Amino acid sequence: MDAPALLPPFRPLPIRALNALGRSLERRGRPLFELDPESLLARARRASGLEDFGPESFRPGLERLARSLEEDARLSAFGRFFARRQIHELLLLRLGLFAHRRAHPEVARERIERPIFVLGLPRTGTTLLHGLLAADPAHRAPLSWEVDQPFPPPEESTHASDPRIAAVEKRFAQVRRLAPGFQTVHPVGALLPQECIVITACEFMSLRFEMCFDVAGYQRWLPEQDLRPSYRFHRSFLQHLQSRLRRERWVLKSPGHLGPIDALLEVYPDALLVQTHRDPLRVIPSVASLELHMRRVGCDEVDLHALGRQQLEVWRRLLEQGMAVRERLHARAGGIADVHFRDLLSDPIACVERIYRHFGLELRPGAERRMREYLARHPRDEHGVHRYSLAQFGLDAAAVRDAFRGYCERFGVEPESAP
């Protein structure tokens, strides 16, 4: 079925007025909402009263992102506000994390042992699998509210009643209003597990920005970078979160882990990796549709065909990078559990059992019961049916199959019907 015609983007009167003012000022060379890196850093210092952003490794990413936002993103005035707010909040998180670390140096001794990382193309069942694994009482996933407001670290006694949960849920309600239909594509909520791309965004080396804005220059730059600093920050963040609330292991996920597997394993040498697989013919237009919902928040005219081409290139490149790493780390790669989307959908619990056997983990009866409860609470398409098409994004089925032929042959990915 063809994708439905696009509705006009959500633009209440205050946003329309702001965008009109922004257009007027831009014509005079005075854009609203400064995106210059030094101004952003100074603003965060003033707001927090703190000075130490930690290691300087984040600066190249911040500078390249800011340049791409100016050169590529075609932001409206509200889009500039939205981008500046995201960057401001990430800088505040950095300042807060390193201030807390100075006050509590013992946090650096927290051990992250045998974390499970779910990596795979978007729309391949990673959210379902992440939720199932997180349902095990022995596991812990970073919840959205903890990542958004991590100071002070969450505690066992108030983990389910912390007032920050309600505050973060209000923010997600705003996102759902600004991007109608996004919840159908990718559910968000304060109590849902959060992806690692939000944590690594604090190092300004993350797919999160590409998900929200057309930052084509930044996205071409990112795969060439050494991502070990990003994973070191990620580990520091997990140490912070678990310093007052521990479980046996973390369960984490992000499509951004697909390429830099070697950097991930250098920081987490005992990590347990699970890679999900699905026909890219279904994945690419679906993730393009997901990003369309977010990009329209800050840009009045999204080029759908350019978005389709970008998604084809971003995910082809990450998959090829990851396959090359797996080939180099052949012995270690045998420890990666591969899961196919069709198997996960047909029998999720059996899939989880195979993963546990692969890594020598025990699936206790209480964990399996909670996983079945999770499945009952979250049926497929619980927020509606996500509709999209290849043609909507200027994509050709033969070209998509050709771009991912090596990946499909390497992992035995079976073709699905075109969306």
LONU-681273 format. One record per residue (C-alpha): residue number from 0; residue in three letters; x, y, z. Coordinates in Angstrom, 3 decimals, decimal comma. Layout:
BEGIN
- seq; type; px; py; pz
- NUM; ALA; X; Y; Z .
...
//
This chain:
BEGIN
- seq; type; px; py; pz
- 0; MET; 0,000; 0,000; 0,000 .
- 1; ASP; 1,279; 3,482; -0,832 .
- 2; ALA; 2,121; 5,785; 2,047 .
- 3; PRO; -0,608; 8,315; 2,863 .
- 4; ALA; -0,236; 11,865; 1,658 .
- 5; LEU; 1,775; 13,999; 4,040 .
- 6; LEU; -0,219; 16,234; 6,325 .
- 7; PRO; 1,065; 19,784; 6,834 .
- 8; PRO; 3,622; 19,935; 9,644 .
- 9; PHE; 2,299; 20,884; 13,063 .
- 10; ARG; 2,746; 24,658; 13,388 .
- 11; PRO; 0,743; 26,335; 16,195 .
- 12; LEU; 0,503; 30,116; 16,095 .
- 13; PRO; 3,526; 30,838; 18,359 .
- 14; ILE; 5,780; 28,710; 16,152 .
- 15; ARG; 4,419; 30,277; 12,955 .
- 16; ALA; 5,058; 33,736; 14,400 .
- 17; LEU; 8,567; 32,782; 15,488 .
- 18; ASN; 9,383; 31,378; 12,037 .
- 19; ALA; 8,077; 34,529; 10,351 .
- 20; LEU; 10,260; 36,685; 12,605 .
- 21; GLY; 13,212; 34,401; 11,882 .
- 22; ARG; 12,776; 34,766; 8,120 .
- 23; SER; 12,648; 38,536; 8,454 .
- 24; LEU; 15,824; 38,681; 10,527 .
- 25; GLU; 17,681; 36,226; 8,287 .
- 26; ARG; 17,052; 38,467; 5,297 .
- 27; ARG; 18,932; 41,131; 7,265 .
- 28; GLY; 21,737; 38,739; 8,156 .
- 29; ARG; 20,706; 38,394; 11,820 .
- 30; PRO; 19,496; 34,819; 12,376 .
- 31; LEU; 17,732; 33,993; 15,615 .
- 32; PHE; 19,341; 31,582; 18,110 .
- 33; GLU; 23,097; 31,489; 17,847 .
- 34; LEU; 24,652; 28,131; 16,914 .
- 35; ASP; 28,286; 29,174; 17,172 .
- 36; PRO; 30,172; 26,596; 19,319 .
- 37; GLU; 31,896; 29,126; 21,581 .
- 38; SER; 28,602; 30,909; 22,242 .
- 39; LEU; 26,949; 27,588; 23,054 .
- 40; LEU; 29,740; 26,672; 25,480 .
- 41; ALA; 29,576; 30,070; 27,185 .
- 42; ARG; 25,797; 29,818; 27,496 .
- 43; ALA; 26,061; 26,410; 29,186 .
- 44; ARG; 28,684; 27,716; 31,616 .
- 45; ARG; 26,487; 30,658; 32,566 .
- 46; ALA; 23,391; 28,492; 33,025 .
- 47; SER; 25,148; 25,928; 35,217 .
- 48; GLY; 27,798; 27,948; 37,009 .
- 49; LEU; 30,217; 25,142; 36,058 .
- 50; GLU; 33,344; 25,252; 33,908 .
- 51; ASP; 34,675; 21,731; 33,346 .
- 52; PHE; 33,319; 19,954; 30,260 .
- 53; GLY; 35,708; 17,051; 30,766 .
- 54; PRO; 38,056; 15,765; 28,039 .
- 55; GLU; 38,336; 18,022; 25,003 .
- 56; SER; 37,534; 15,109; 22,675 .
- 57; PHE; 33,945; 16,392; 22,279 .
- 58; ARG; 34,930; 19,671; 20,616 .
- 59; PRO; 35,574; 18,452; 17,040 .
- 60; GLY; 32,136; 16,852; 16,950 .
- 61; LEU; 30,439; 19,951; 18,344 .
- 62; GLU; 32,204; 22,169; 15,806 .
- 63; ARG; 31,417; 19,890; 12,845 .
- 64; LEU; 27,790; 19,544; 13,933 .
- 65; ALA; 27,337; 23,295; 14,320 .
- 66; ARG; 28,788; 23,881; 10,864 .
- 67; SER; 26,511; 21,273; 9,314 .
- 68; LEU; 23,443; 22,737; 11,027 .
- 69; GLU; 24,268; 26,072; 9,392 .
- 70; GLU; 25,247; 24,712; 5,979 .
- 71; ASP; 22,954; 21,734; 5,419 .
- 72; ALA; 19,910; 21,703; 7,679 .
- 73; ARG; 17,779; 24,554; 6,242 .
- 74; LEU; 16,444; 25,215; 9,727 .
- 75; SER; 13,457; 27,407; 10,441 .
- 76; ALA; 13,717; 29,781; 13,392 .
- 77; PHE; 12,020; 27,172; 15,543 .
- 78; GLY; 14,420; 24,572; 14,135 .
- 79; ARG; 17,353; 26,731; 15,258 .
- 80; PHE; 15,782; 26,983; 18,711 .
- 81; PHE; 15,211; 23,217; 18,763 .
- 82; ALA; 18,811; 22,470; 17,737 .
- 83; ARG; 20,261; 24,981; 20,191 .
- 84; ARG; 18,166; 23,548; 23,022 .
- 85; GLN; 19,379; 20,019; 22,273 .
- 86; ILE; 23,022; 21,082; 22,243 .
- 87; HIS; 22,579; 23,195; 25,377 .
- 88; GLU; 21,090; 20,268; 27,285 .
- 89; LEU; 23,881; 17,934; 26,157 .
- 90; LEU; 26,509; 20,404; 27,309 .
- 91; LEU; 24,760; 20,730; 30,673 .
- 92; LEU; 24,838; 16,938; 30,999 .
- 93; ARG; 28,594; 16,943; 30,388 .
- 94; LEU; 29,141; 19,685; 32,947 .
- 95; GLY; 26,957; 17,914; 35,494 .
- 96; LEU; 28,578; 14,523; 34,989 .
- 97; PHE; 32,123; 15,765; 35,514 .
- 98; ALA; 31,110; 17,950; 38,463 .
- 99; HIS; 29,510; 14,902; 40,114 .
- 100; ARG; 32,604; 12,815; 39,336 .
- 101; ARG; 34,846; 15,360; 41,070 .
- 102; ALA; 32,599; 15,343; 44,137 .
- 103; HIS; 32,290; 11,531; 44,114 .
- 104; PRO; 35,543; 10,076; 42,748 .
- 105; GLU; 34,514; 6,620; 43,926 .
- 106; VAL; 32,082; 6,435; 40,978 .
- 107; ALA; 35,071; 5,866; 38,690 .
- 108; ARG; 35,584; 2,488; 40,370 .
- 109; GLU; 32,155; 1,200; 39,308 .
- 110; ARG; 32,563; -1,913; 37,147 .
- 111; ILE; 30,501; -2,486; 34,017 .
- 112; GLU; 30,588; -6,250; 33,512 .
- 113; ARG; 29,387; -8,262; 30,506 .
- 114; PRO; 26,918; -5,668; 29,191 .
- 115; ILE; 24,617; -6,815; 26,411 .
- 116; PHE; 24,597; -4,561; 23,344 .
- 117; VAL; 21,802; -4,959; 20,784 .
- 118; LEU; 22,963; -3,616; 17,445 .
- 119; GLY; 21,214; -3,776; 14,133 .
- 120; LEU; 19,603; -1,682; 11,473 .
- 121; PRO; 16,649; 0,383; 12,688 .
- 122; ARG; 13,256; -1,282; 12,229 .
- 123; THR; 14,750; -4,783; 12,672 .
- 124; GLY; 13,184; -5,605; 16,043 .
- 125; THR; 15,866; -3,981; 18,195 .
- 126; THR; 13,289; -2,142; 20,322 .
- 127; LEU; 11,323; -5,345; 20,929 .
- 128; LEU; 14,452; -7,310; 21,806 .
- 129; HIS; 15,800; -4,532; 24,025 .
- 130; GLY; 12,530; -4,418; 25,938 .
- 131; LEU; 12,438; -8,187; 26,366 .
- 132; LEU; 16,000; -8,411; 27,662 .
- 133; ALA; 15,421; -5,440; 29,969 .
- 134; ALA; 12,431; -7,267; 31,508 .
- 135; ASP; 14,831; -9,733; 33,144 .
- 136; PRO; 15,200; -8,617; 36,808 .
- 137; ALA; 18,935; -9,335; 36,537 .
- 138; HIS; 19,235; -6,687; 33,822 .
- 139; ARG; 19,001; -2,945; 33,693 .
- 140; ALA; 18,412; -0,676; 30,709 .
- 141; PRO; 18,918; 3,087; 30,938 .
- 142; LEU; 15,405; 4,511; 31,071 .
- 143; SER; 14,574; 7,690; 29,213 .
- 144; TRP; 14,013; 9,734; 32,370 .
- 145; GLU; 17,370; 8,650; 33,821 .
- 146; VAL; 19,228; 9,679; 30,691 .
- 147; ASP; 17,378; 12,976; 30,406 .
- 148; GLN; 17,758; 13,994; 34,072 .
- 149; PRO; 20,554; 11,918; 35,646 .
- 150; PHE; 21,461; 14,188; 38,586 .
- 151; PRO; 21,490; 12,948; 41,270 .
- 152; PRO; 21,910; 9,282; 40,260 .
- 153; PRO; 18,683; 7,251; 40,579 .
- 154; GLU; 18,203; 5,214; 43,742 .
- 155; GLU; 16,520; 1,883; 44,394 .
- 156; SER; 13,999; 3,210; 46,918 .
- 157; THR; 12,584; 5,905; 44,622 .
- 158; HIS; 13,296; 4,458; 41,184 .
- 159; ALA; 9,617; 3,933; 40,357 .
- 160; SER; 8,317; 7,117; 41,988 .
- 161; ASP; 11,013; 9,692; 41,241 .
- 162; PRO; 9,387; 13,066; 40,392 .
- 163; ARG; 11,702; 13,366; 37,396 .
- 164; ILE; 9,610; 10,688; 35,669 .
- 165; ALA; 6,594; 13,007; 35,390 .
- 166; ALA; 8,766; 15,934; 34,278 .
- 167; VAL; 10,337; 13,912; 31,467 .
- 168; GLU; 6,968; 12,492; 30,426 .
- 169; LYS; 5,760; 16,064; 29,875 .
- 170; ARG; 8,707; 16,619; 27,531 .
- 171; PHE; 7,813; 13,530; 25,540 .
- 172; ALA; 4,232; 14,750; 25,322 .
- 173; GLN; 5,626; 17,891; 23,675 .
- 174; VAL; 7,600; 15,768; 21,197 .
- 175; ARG; 4,454; 13,804; 20,335 .
- 176; ARG; 2,598; 17,078; 19,675 .
- 177; LEU; 5,408; 18,531; 17,567 .
- 178; ALA; 5,851; 15,340; 15,520 .
- 179; PRO; 2,383; 13,783; 15,065 .
- 180; GLY; 2,691; 10,176; 13,989 .
- 181; PHE; 6,144; 9,682; 15,513 .
- 182; GLN; 4,691; 7,524; 18,299 .
- 183; THR; 3,348; 5,144; 15,662 .
- 184; VAL; 6,802; 4,741; 14,182 .
- 185; HIS; 8,907; 4,701; 17,355 .
- 186; PRO; 7,211; 4,854; 20,777 .
- 187; VAL; 8,814; 7,185; 23,319 .
- 188; GLY; 8,141; 7,604; 27,018 .
- 189; ALA; 9,874; 8,396; 30,284 .
- 190; LEU; 9,756; 4,789; 31,501 .
- 191; LEU; 10,844; 3,170; 28,231 .
- 192; PRO; 14,458; 2,049; 27,679 .
- 193; GLN; 16,545; 4,708; 25,957 .
- 194; GLU; 19,003; 4,203; 23,117 .
- 195; CYS; 22,734; 4,747; 23,428 .
- 196; ILE; 22,700; 7,394; 20,688 .
- 197; VAL; 21,286; 9,800; 23,273 .
- 198; ILE; 24,189; 9,120; 25,648 .
- 199; THR; 26,904; 9,308; 22,984 .
- 200; ALA; 25,360; 12,563; 21,755 .
- 201; CYS; 27,028; 14,180; 24,786 .
- 202; GLU; 30,352; 13,454; 23,061 .
- 203; PHE; 28,865; 14,911; 19,832 .
- 204; MET; 29,585; 11,700; 17,954 .
- 205; SER; 26,146; 10,203; 17,467 .
- 206; LEU; 23,454; 9,292; 14,971 .
- 207; ARG; 20,997; 11,210; 17,122 .
- 208; PHE; 21,616; 14,443; 15,227 .
- 209; GLU; 21,077; 12,849; 11,821 .
- 210; MET; 17,779; 11,499; 13,139 .
- 211; CYS; 16,545; 15,024; 13,930 .
- 212; PHE; 18,187; 17,281; 11,323 .
- 213; ASP; 19,603; 17,120; 7,812 .
- 214; VAL; 23,271; 17,283; 8,823 .
- 215; ALA; 24,674; 15,579; 5,742 .
- 216; GLY; 28,180; 17,033; 6,154 .
- 217; TYR; 28,373; 15,929; 9,779 .
- 218; GLN; 27,085; 12,466; 8,881 .
- 219; ARG; 29,765; 12,037; 6,184 .
- 220; TRP; 32,399; 13,101; 8,733 .
- 221; LEU; 31,267; 10,862; 11,587 .
- 222; PRO; 32,210; 7,381; 10,270 .
- 223; GLU; 35,818; 8,507; 9,780 .
- 224; GLN; 36,279; 9,413; 13,454 .
- 225; ASP; 37,830; 7,480; 16,325 .
- 226; LEU; 34,783; 6,665; 18,447 .
- 227; ARG; 36,662; 5,373; 21,488 .
- 228; PRO; 36,173; 8,701; 23,339 .
- 229; SER; 32,443; 8,374; 22,698 .
- 230; TYR; 32,370; 4,922; 24,286 .
- 231; ARG; 34,535; 6,083; 27,193 .
- 232; PHE; 31,977; 8,806; 27,921 .
- 233; HIS; 29,230; 6,195; 27,544 .
- 234; ARG; 30,926; 4,032; 30,185 .
- 235; SER; 31,283; 7,013; 32,543 .
- 236; PHE; 27,571; 7,707; 32,139 .
- 237; LEU; 26,652; 4,106; 32,996 .
- 238; GLN; 28,962; 4,202; 36,023 .
- 239; HIS; 27,103; 7,297; 37,180 .
- 240; LEU; 23,664; 5,702; 36,738 .
- 241; GLN; 24,582; 2,475; 38,514 .
- 242; SER; 26,475; 4,086; 41,405 .
- 243; ARG; 23,337; 3,901; 43,593 .
- 244; LEU; 21,329; 1,248; 41,732 .
- 245; ARG; 23,053; -1,895; 40,437 .
- 246; ARG; 21,962; -4,996; 38,558 .
- 247; GLU; 23,973; -7,936; 37,192 .
- 248; ARG; 24,418; -6,360; 33,777 .
- 249; TRP; 23,326; -3,551; 31,492 .
- 250; VAL; 21,193; -4,120; 28,390 .
- 251; LEU; 21,895; -1,467; 25,762 .
- 252; LYS; 21,003; -0,808; 22,166 .
- 253; SER; 21,677; 1,474; 19,254 .
- 254; PRO; 21,964; 1,177; 15,480 .
- 255; GLY; 25,022; 3,397; 15,883 .
- 256; HIS; 26,951; 0,420; 17,290 .
- 257; LEU; 26,731; -1,359; 13,925 .
- 258; GLY; 29,899; 0,144; 12,452 .
- 259; PRO; 32,401; 0,884; 15,252 .
- 260; ILE; 32,316; -2,575; 16,834 .
- 261; ASP; 36,087; -2,455; 17,395 .
- 262; ALA; 35,846; 0,814; 19,375 .
- 263; LEU; 32,994; -0,612; 21,445 .
- 264; LEU; 34,983; -3,762; 22,276 .
- 265; GLU; 38,069; -1,794; 23,230 .
- 266; VAL; 36,094; 0,026; 25,931 .
- 267; TYR; 33,863; -2,970; 26,790 .
- 268; PRO; 36,083; -6,015; 26,099 .
- 269; ASP; 33,646; -8,461; 27,725 .
- 270; ALA; 30,552; -7,099; 25,960 .
- 271; LEU; 27,932; -9,546; 24,689 .
- 272; LEU; 26,827; -8,459; 21,221 .
- 273; VAL; 23,518; -9,294; 19,535 .
- 274; GLN; 22,986; -8,205; 15,928 .
- 275; THR; 19,514; -8,175; 14,415 .
- 276; HIS; 18,890; -8,649; 10,687 .
- 277; ARG; 16,088; -7,807; 8,284 .
- 278; ASP; 15,609; -7,169; 4,578 .
- 279; PRO; 16,915; -3,617; 3,879 .
- 280; LEU; 14,119; -3,199; 1,358 .
- 281; ARG; 11,774; -2,867; 4,344 .
- 282; VAL; 14,253; -1,071; 6,595 .
- 283; ILE; 15,402; 1,861; 4,470 .
- 284; PRO; 12,029; 3,474; 3,604 .
- 285; SER; 10,798; 2,791; 7,144 .
- 286; VAL; 13,698; 4,586; 8,819 .
- 287; ALA; 13,417; 7,380; 6,249 .
- 288; SER; 9,790; 7,787; 7,317 .
- 289; LEU; 10,834; 7,868; 10,980 .
- 290; GLU; 13,391; 10,604; 10,333 .
- 291; LEU; 10,923; 12,558; 8,218 .
- 292; HIS; 8,652; 12,942; 11,249 .
- 293; MET; 11,478; 14,452; 13,304 .
- 294; ARG; 13,114; 16,578; 10,615 .
- 295; ARG; 9,832; 18,324; 9,833 .
- 296; VAL; 9,845; 19,753; 13,360 .
- 297; GLY; 12,689; 22,117; 12,514 .
- 298; CYS; 12,594; 22,354; 8,716 .
- 299; ASP; 9,662; 23,524; 6,621 .
- 300; GLU; 10,762; 21,806; 3,405 .
- 301; VAL; 12,283; 18,330; 3,716 .
- 302; ASP; 13,579; 16,904; 0,420 .
- 303; LEU; 12,134; 13,381; 0,549 .
- 304; HIS; 14,274; 11,985; -2,256 .
- 305; ALA; 17,461; 13,390; -0,701 .
- 306; LEU; 16,374; 11,842; 2,611 .
- 307; GLY; 15,953; 8,461; 0,910 .
- 308; ARG; 19,420; 8,669; -0,667 .
- 309; GLN; 20,939; 9,643; 2,674 .
- 310; GLN; 19,415; 6,664; 4,444 .
- 311; LEU; 20,634; 4,303; 1,762 .
- 312; GLU; 24,191; 5,601; 2,152 .
- 313; VAL; 24,274; 5,941; 5,958 .
- 314; TRP; 23,150; 2,378; 6,629 .
- 315; ARG; 25,073; 0,783; 3,763 .
- 316; ARG; 28,249; 2,375; 5,062 .
- 317; LEU; 27,657; 1,367; 8,692 .
- 318; LEU; 26,868; -2,225; 7,731 .
- 319; GLU; 29,961; -2,507; 5,561 .
- 320; GLN; 32,109; -1,009; 8,312 .
- 321; GLY; 30,716; -3,479; 10,825 .
- 322; MET; 31,151; -6,467; 8,511 .
- 323; ALA; 34,788; -5,501; 7,956 .
- 324; VAL; 35,347; -5,330; 11,723 .
- 325; ARG; 33,672; -8,700; 12,221 .
- 326; GLU; 35,930; -10,190; 9,562 .
- 327; ARG; 39,052; -8,800; 11,274 .
- 328; LEU; 37,869; -10,001; 14,668 .
- 329; HIS; 36,858; -13,395; 13,331 .
- 330; ALA; 37,435; -15,344; 16,549 .
- 331; ARG; 35,698; -12,705; 18,691 .
- 332; ALA; 32,929; -12,320; 16,126 .
- 333; GLY; 31,934; -15,910; 16,827 .
- 334; GLY; 30,695; -14,535; 20,122 .
- 335; ILE; 28,171; -12,280; 18,392 .
- 336; ALA; 24,639; -13,689; 18,415 .
- 337; ASP; 22,777; -13,067; 15,144 .
- 338; VAL; 18,978; -12,766; 15,270 .
- 339; HIS; 16,664; -12,548; 12,271 .
- 340; PHE; 13,599; -10,327; 12,394 .
- 341; ARG; 11,275; -13,075; 11,151 .
- 342; ASP; 12,384; -15,392; 13,971 .
- 343; LEU; 12,026; -12,676; 16,592 .
- 344; LEU; 8,466; -11,920; 15,500 .
- 345; SER; 7,382; -15,540; 15,168 .
- 346; ASP; 8,648; -16,659; 18,606 .
- 347; PRO; 10,249; -13,908; 20,706 .
- 348; ILE; 10,819; -16,068; 23,800 .
- 349; ALA; 12,528; -18,817; 21,795 .
- 350; CYS; 14,783; -16,146; 20,310 .
- 351; VAL; 15,707; -14,884; 23,765 .
- 352; GLU; 16,389; -18,452; 24,913 .
- 353; ARG; 18,835; -18,934; 22,023 .
- 354; ILE; 20,628; -15,698; 22,955 .
- 355; TYR; 20,946; -16,787; 26,580 .
- 356; ARG; 22,314; -20,195; 25,542 .
- 357; HIS; 24,763; -18,511; 23,173 .
- 358; PHE; 26,276; -16,497; 26,016 .
- 359; GLY; 25,877; -19,100; 28,752 .
- 360; LEU; 23,301; -17,052; 30,653 .
- 361; GLU; 20,478; -18,491; 32,753 .
- 362; LEU; 16,925; -17,574; 31,798 .
- 363; ARG; 15,233; -17,861; 35,167 .
- 364; PRO; 11,463; -18,597; 35,366 .
- 365; GLY; 10,732; -15,179; 36,858 .
- 366; ALA; 12,533; -13,485; 33,976 .
- 367; GLU; 10,628; -15,440; 31,348 .
- 368; ARG; 7,326; -14,596; 33,056 .
- 369; ARG; 8,172; -10,885; 32,987 .
- 370; MET; 9,130; -11,114; 29,332 .
- 371; ARG; 5,764; -12,659; 28,477 .
- 372; GLU; 4,059; -9,885; 30,444 .
- 373; TYR; 6,065; -7,341; 28,435 .
- 374; LEU; 4,830; -8,908; 25,187 .
- 375; ALA; 1,242; -8,774; 26,416 .
- 376; ARG; 1,573; -5,082; 27,325 .
- 377; HIS; 3,217; -4,137; 24,031 .
- 378; PRO; 1,489; -5,841; 21,094 .
- 379; ARG; 2,747; -5,114; 17,619 .
- 380; ASP; 1,309; -1,907; 16,150 .
- 381; GLU; 0,018; -0,875; 19,592 .
- 382; HIS; 0,230; 2,780; 18,486 .
- 383; GLY; -1,158; 2,247; 14,989 .
- 384; VAL; 0,113; 0,941; 11,656 .
- 385; HIS; 3,190; 2,603; 10,180 .
- 386; ARG; 2,715; 3,141; 6,427 .
- 387; TYR; 5,472; 4,150; 4,017 .
- 388; SER; 6,687; 3,353; 0,508 .
- 389; LEU; 9,900; 3,210; -1,509 .
- 390; ALA; 8,539; 5,645; -4,103 .
- 391; GLN; 7,781; 8,233; -1,412 .
- 392; PHE; 11,531; 8,616; -0,900 .
- 393; GLY; 12,573; 8,218; -4,524 .
- 394; LEU; 13,924; 4,711; -3,909 .
- 395; ASP; 14,071; 1,853; -6,377 .
- 396; ALA; 13,796; -1,735; -5,143 .
- 397; ALA; 16,566; -2,989; -7,433 .
- 398; ALA; 18,953; -0,236; -6,298 .
- 399; VAL; 18,286; -0,973; -2,621 .
- 400; ARG; 18,828; -4,703; -3,127 .
- 401; ASP; 22,055; -4,040; -5,012 .
- 402; ALA; 23,393; -1,697; -2,291 .
- 403; PHE; 22,916; -4,345; 0,395 .
- 404; ARG; 23,599; -7,489; -1,617 .
- 405; GLY; 26,815; -8,296; 0,255 .
- 406; TYR; 25,148; -7,880; 3,636 .
- 407; CYS; 22,167; -10,072; 2,724 .
- 408; GLU; 24,419; -12,822; 1,353 .
- 409; ARG; 26,767; -12,674; 4,366 .
- 410; PHE; 23,970; -13,154; 6,917 .
- 411; GLY; 21,405; -15,068; 4,889 .
- 412; VAL; 18,832; -12,282; 5,028 .
- 413; GLU; 15,700; -13,375; 3,186 .
- 414; PRO; 13,841; -10,922; 0,967 .
- 415; GLU; 10,462; -9,518; 1,984 .
- 416; SER; 7,865; -7,926; -0,229 .
- 417; ALA; 8,420; -4,278; -1,075 .
- 418; PRO; 6,501; -1,863; 1,185 .
//
